[in-house]
Amino acid sequence: MAKTRYAPDRGLTARMTLTMFLLGLVFVAFITALVFVLGATGRFGNGAIIFFAVVLGLVLTVGSFFYSDKIALSTAQARVVTPQDGPQAAELHGVVDRLVALADMPKPRVAIAPSPVPNAFATGRNSKKAVLVVTTGLLQRLDQRELEGVLAHELSHVAHKDVAVMTIASFIGIIAALLVRFAFYSELFGGGGRGRGGNNNNGNALPVVLIVMLVGMVVYAISFLLIRLLSRYRELAADRSGALLTGQPSALASALQKVSGSMASIPTKDLRAAEPLNAFYFVPALKGKEVSLSTLFSTHPSLERRLRQLSEISEQLGR
């Protein structure tokens, strides 16, 4: 974590470390299983396809790591603004200036996205490359205290380098998906039906493909659940750090309730347009009933869980 005045969160650090360790174990087990299965059947001879999948996955991960800010800005159709770009931009910059001074951290770029969905997100591999994006819908719905609470939450993600950690963690899932796909197409189009010595091996081609796909799906499912678990905790950690920085957990709780309640009135087409950024958003751009369909697969904790934590922080600060 960067050296800021954001309250350190040992729980976040421990969960990040444990999750990365478990993902590493899953990856090693996956590669070991593939080498064993494919080597025993004479497929993927020298491992070139496995190597290519790993390299391609690495390229995709590195690209996401270095260009996450540009990708997110483009997806949100957001524009970087200065204090001179109108009253909204000036007010937004004023809040950000106060928060970065309070947190003793570099000021990120500030951008506004023209969307009725009330939300905000921060992205970028480090504090120097970070960008803080706020939608017009959020600026119209929140008062200054609530906006400050939301932005303190988002700046906590920057301080904890959450985007970089989540990007690296997703590498395992990308590799699993690529290897499954390459295994399938190798058998389908690559002449995988011939084993050692040119003997026809079509009889066991389908079982091998199924084994590889099954192993890949298991690995992807495990990595997916671990990343979702980490994502939910980082949101709780950002709520906690932001509330402690401002000393106003009630303002953040009020913003959460306003934003979550507003989702029901947002047109479905606008929510669908915002879906690609749900993992980044302060609150997922979903209808209320959809958010609670499955906490197991959610990138964010439930509203009840977040409000309960903020209530506990209020009690702690009041002692």
PyMOL commands that set and color helices and strands:
alter all, ss='L'
color gray80, all
select helices_A, chain A and resi 10-40+48-76+87-103+136-141+144-159+162-169+171-189+196-198+202-246+249-265+268-277+288-291+295-297+303-318
alter helices_A, ss='H'
color red, helices_A
select strands_A, chain A and resi 79-80+109-113+120-123+131-135
alter strands_A, ss='S'
color yellow, strands_A
deselect
rebuild
show_as cartoon
